[in-house]
């Protein structure tokens, strides 16, 4: 009996082991597979310390974003010493943008190896959600893997949340593998999305398991906004572009694996790929598997999906659990060091589809910062895939704030993906193919095909400001549209003469 071997405690007792200044690595990737009870108890412990005017903050490593019981609770408790690598919680976003929660953005594929290399402080605790475990230290993870293998290996102590809402029969859905560090690293051997490299469980030293907390909690995965006319049109433009690439011979007739970001645009893209008769049945090699992918697996349009997490709403996850044998040979979950590996992205020939916050007329993409200064969520895995893609696609609605902001500007206010890595930009108006084009050719391609009609002439006029040069950029006016929005609340009133020297 496990209770004869390991110490079973309440979440509050588990949290009592954590002290001010401790560093914790958490399981999961998005809210999927994240611990819930113990982080909430740690937040309450922090609040109790603060009520006595005592310091209490912890350092946090996660796979990506988490649920509100983790990021939200600790942000509201002012309990964050530092946080990386990605987040999407409103309270945490407010805390980091007000400098109450120091945050540094990282490529998701890099975090595990950087921890092992000693580039950042090692975690004292790993808090992991499992659906089952054994006396000899075999841990069976739930719906998200993230950085679990690395933090479990580095931590002095492991706290388990044994979540009985996830069936033990998830055993078999994971491919747990951790590469050796240089100079002993070997090539990653995956040749197709359905190949496996590792084990179905995470092996740890059972002596490191400090305690176990039993839980019965659903993943805190919220539903995404339904698709609308704009996102549906973006999805159709993506599918039609890829269908044309197949017809032209630039993409193999059997097609290539797809990587897709998360959100309502990604859902619209997947829906369009699923219904376009010129798109063959395909595989996915991605980080986040969301509801739309499950529907396409059921229909047979997607043959296999490899990811780091099942970021699935509770009703859809229940459907999966009621039919696990159907999905057993169609899904695999891996650590993000594998799911987001640039080596594997290049080898598999991924077609990558990610979302831009804004893009500029030369092809640079801002994925993270509103008006160049306020962090939205983080870079996530987009650059892991983009730089190594067979074709890298970025999608964005052409405008925001009811048309007061153009998503296409002269110069992005923050650069996450530079022009050398971005092949295709797609909005509801069309497709800009940037491959093999000079900066000025890219600018015309983007303005002609992707910019909202009300901003086209404004951006064409911008190109004339600096005269003839390789990249016609005016350092005095390049942020004129941003400055106009800050001043008046709309980019539509931008007049370039107001921003020239």
N, C-alpha and C positions, 0 to 999 in steps of 0.2 A: 504493500500500500504506500502510495506517495506521501501520505500524511505521516507515515512512520519514519520517513527518510528526510523530508524537508519541513521547514518551519512555515506553517500557514498562519497568516496574520491579517488584521484589518488594514485597509488603505492608510488609516491614520498611524498605525504602528509602523508600517513600511516607511511612511514619510518621516517618521521621527529619526530615522537613521541619517537623513539628509541635513546638512548644516550649511550655514552661510559660506559662500565661496566655493562650494562643491560644484563639480562639472558633471553633467549627465548627458548620456547619449540615449536617444529614444528610438524605438522601432517604428515602423510604418512609413508611409509615403503618401502624401495628402492625408485626409482623416482616416484612410483605410489602414488598418493594422496598427494604429497608434494606441498606446496605453491611455486610459481615461481616469480611472479612480485614483491612482497614486499621484499623478500630476495635480489633480484638483486638491488632494489632501496636502500636497506640498505648498500650493498657493495659500491654503488656509493657515498652514504653519507660518508662512511668511507674514500673513496679515496679523497673526498673534504676536510675532516678534516686533513688527512695526508698531503695534499698539503699545508696546513697552519701550518704544524708541530704540529698539535694537536693530542692527543691520541684518538683512537676510535676502540674499540674491544668489541665483545659481547660473552657471554657464550652460548653454543648451546647444547640443548638436541633434539635428533631426534629419530625416531623409529629404523631406521637402516641406510643404505646408502640413499642418496637423489639424485636429479638431478643436472646437472651442474649449473643451475640457482640458486641453493642454496649453496651446498658445494663448487662447483668450483668458483663461483663468489666471495664468501666471503674469500676463500683461496687466490685467486689472489689479493684481496684488502687488504690482511694482516689484516683482521678484526676479527680474532678468538682468544678470550680470553682463551677458553677451548672448547673441543669437545668430546662427547661420544654419542652412544656406538659403532658404526660401520660405516665404510666408504668404498667407492670404487672409489673415484674420483682421477685422476692422479695428479692434482694440489694440492689437499688436502694431498694426500699421500706424495708428495715431501715436503710440508710444515711441516707436523708432523715429518717426518724423518730428517728434518734439524732443528728441535726444534723451528720452527716459529709458530707452532700451537699446544699447549699442548693437548695431547690426552690420554684418558684412556679407555682401552677396558673393556667391560662388557658383561656378559650373557644377552641376550635380554629379557629374562623373568623376570629379576631382576630389571630392570631400574625403572619401574613405582612404584613398592613398595618401592624401596630405596628412591625415591623422596618423597613419602608420609611419610616415616619414618623420614625424615629430615636428611638423611645421606649426602645430597648434597644441595647446595643453591637452593631455590625454584625459579621458573621462574617468572619474572615480566610480560612477555607477552606470550600468546599462539597465534601462527599464524596458522590458520587452513584452509584447502581447503574444500569447500562444494559444493554440487550440488543444494542444496536448504536449506532454513531455515525459521523459523516462528517468529512471533512477540513475542511469549512467550518463545523463546530460544531453540527450537528444531532444532538441526543441523543435516543435512543429509550429511554424508561424501561421498567422491568419491571412488577412487580405492584402497586406503590404509588407515588403521586405526592407527597402531603403538601405540603411547602413548597418543593419543589425549584425552581420557577421563581424564587421570591424570593431564596433563599439563593444560587442560581447567579448571579443578577444583582448581588447585593451583595458577594459574596466577591471577594477579590483573586485567589485561586487556586482551581482546580477539580481535584479528584482523582477519576478515574473508576475504578469497579470494573466491568469488563466481564465480566458473568456469563454464561457460555456454556450454563448450564443453562436459560436462558430463550431461546426461539427468536426470531430476528430477525423472524419473522412476527407478533410482537406489534405491529409497526408498523401503525397504524390503529386501535388500541383506546383511544388516549388523546385527550383534548380539552384541550390545554394553552392556557390563557388567563390573563393577569394584568391586572386592571382598572387604569385610571389612578387616581392618587390625587386627592383633593379639592384644588382646586375644579374639576378637569377630568374627574371621573369621570362616565361615561355609564351609563345603565341596563343591567343585565345582560339579554341578549336571549332567554334560554331561555324557551320557552313550554310545552314538554313535556320529560319526562325524556330523550327520545331526540334532542332538538335538540343542535346543536354550536355553539360560539362561536369556537373557536381552531384550532390546528394539531395534527397528530398527533405532533409532535416538540417538544422544548425547544431553542430556538435560543440558543446562547451564543457569545461571542467565542472562537474557537479558540485565540487567544493566551493565554487564561486557563487552558487545560488544562495543568496542571503535569506530570502523569504519568498513566499508565494501569496498572492492576493487573488481570491476567486471573484470573478465579475460576471455579470449578465447584461452587457451593454452593446447596443447597436453602434456600428460605425456612424460618425456624425457627418455623413456625406449629404450635402444639400442638393436639391435639384437645380439644374441650370435653367436660365430663362428660355422659354420656347423660341424656336426659330421664327423669324419674321421675314418680310419681303426682302430686306437688305441682305440678311444672312443667307436666305435661300438662294438669292441671286449669286452671292459669292460662291456658295457651294456648287451651283451649276457651272459657274465659270471655271472653277477648279477641275471639275469632272470633264467638261468639254475640252479644256486645255490638255489634260492627260490623254483623253481619247484621241485627240489630234496628234499627240506625240507618238502614240502607238501606230497610228496610220502612216505617219511620216517615216517610221523606222528608227526614230531617235530613242524610243523606249522599246525593249523587246516585246514581241507579240504575247508572250506568256505573262507579261507585266512584271513588276518588281514589288518588294515589300513596302508597305506604307508606314511612316511614322506620323502621328498627328498629335497636336497639342490638345489642351483641355478647354472646354467652354462651349457656348452656344454656337460659335462659328464652326468649331471642330465638329459638333453634332450635325450641323447643316452640311458640311463637307462630306462626312461619312454617309449621310442620307443620300446625297447626290451620287456619290460613288456607287452606292448600293442599288440605285435605280437606273443608272446609265447603262444601256444595253451594250455599249461599245467598250465598257470596262470589264475585263475578265474577272472571274473569281480570284481573290488575292489573299495574301498573308499580311500580317502586321508584325512589325518589330518596333515597339514603342515603349514609353514609360508608363503612361496612364491609360488603362482600359476602362472606358465609361459605358453608360447604358446603351448608346447607339451601336457599339461594337457587339454587344451581346445579342441584339436583335439580328444583326447581320451574320453572326455565327449560327444562330438558329436557322436562318434562311439558306445557309450554305454559301452566301456571297463572300464571306470571310472564311477561309479554310482553317486558319490557325492564328492565334494571337499570343505574342510574347510581350510581357510587360513587367513592371515593377510593382504595380498595385491594381487591385480591382476597386477603382473609385466608382462604386456602384451605389445607387440609391437603395434603401432598405427593401422596398418591394421587389426590385429586380434581383437583388442578392438572394432573397428568399426563393425566387424562381430557380436560380442557379443551384441552391442547396437542395431543392426538391428534385433536381435532375442532375446530380453530380456526375453520374456515369456518362451522360451525354457529353459533358464538357471535359471529361478527364483527358481525352486525347486532343483537345482543341485549345487548351489554355496552359500557360506556364508563367510563374512569377519568379523573378530573379532579383539579386541585389542591383542597385542602381549603377554600380561600377561596371556591370555587364549590360544592363538594359540600355544604358546611355553611352556605351563605349564607342568612341570615335573609330577605333580599330574595326569593330564589328559593323558600324554604320557604313564605312568605306567598303568593307569586303562584301556585305550583303547587297550593296547598291540601293540604299534606301532612298525613296522619294519622301522628302520631309516637308511637312506642312505645319507652319507655326504662325502665331498671331503677332502683328506689330501694333504697338501703341501709336507710333507715328513713323513715317518714312520720309526721307527727303528726295528731291528730284534727281539725285545722283545714285540712289540705291542704298544709302545707309539706313539702318533700322534702329529705333529706340524701342526696347521691349519693357522698360522698367520705370522710367521717371516721368512724372507729370510736370510739364513745363521745366524740365531739366533738373528739378531739385527735390520733388516729393516722390519718395519710393511708393510704387504701387504694390507689386508682389515680389519681383525678383527675376533674374534671368532664367532661372530654372535649368531645364535641359536643352533649351532651344539651340544654343551655340554648340553643344556636344554633337548635335545632329547636323546642323547647318553646314559647318565647315567641311564635313566629310560626306555630304550627301551626293547622290547621283544627280538629283535635281533638288535645289533648295527653293521652296515656295514660302512667301509670307503673304498673309491675308490681312486685310483691315477694311472696315467701312470707310468710305471716303471722307466722311465728316463725323463730328461728335457735337454734343451739346446743341442739338437741334439745328445744326449747320453753322453754328458760331465758331467752330474750330474746324479747320481743314486738317485731315490726318496726313496730308502730303504737304510738306513745307520746304523752304529753300535749304535749310540745314537742320537736322534733328537736334533737339536740345540736349540729348544725351545719346552716345553711340554705344550700342551693345553688339550689333552685327554690322560689320563694315561692308562697303560696296563690293569688296572682292569676294565675299562669301554669299551674296544674295543674287540668285539667278532670276527669280520671277517674283513680281509683285501683283497681287490680284485684289481688286475692290469690286463692288457691285457693278461698276461701269465697264470693267474689262480687265484685260491681261497685259502687263508690260513685261516683255521678254528682254532681259538685260544682257543676255549671253552674247559675247563677242562685239560689244558696242562701246564706243568711247564715252567719256562723261557727258558731253553735249548731246550725243545720240541717245544716251540713257534718259537724260532730262526730257527730251522731246517725246520719247516713248512713254514715259510715265505720265507726263502732262496730257498727252493726247488720249491715253487709254484708261487712266485710273483716277484722275482728278475730277471732283465734282464740277459741273458746268460753271457754277458761280465763282470758282477759283481759278479756272483755266487761264483766263487772260491776265490775271494778277501774276501768276507764276511765269507766264511767257514774258511779261514786262520785266520781271526780275532778271531773267536771263540776259537782258539787254543792258543791265546796269554797268557791268564791268568791261563791256566790249569784247574783243576777240582774245581768248586765252584757252588753255587746255581745260580747266575746270572753272567756269565763270561764276565765281563766288565773291560776293561783296561782303567784306568783313564788317562794314558799318551797317549793312542792311539785312544780313542773313537771318537775324532773329527779329526782324521787323514785325512779322505776323504774330509771333509770341508776345512781343512787347505791346502790340496793339490790343491783343486780347486782355492782357493784364490791365491796360489803361482803360479800355472801353467795354470789355466783356464780349467782344466779337472781333474775329480776324477779318470780317468782311469789309471793314472800313479802312483797311491798310492802304496807305498811299506812300509809295517808295520815297518820294521826295522828303517825307518827314524823317526818314531814317538814313539818308545819305550824309556823308561828311559835308 
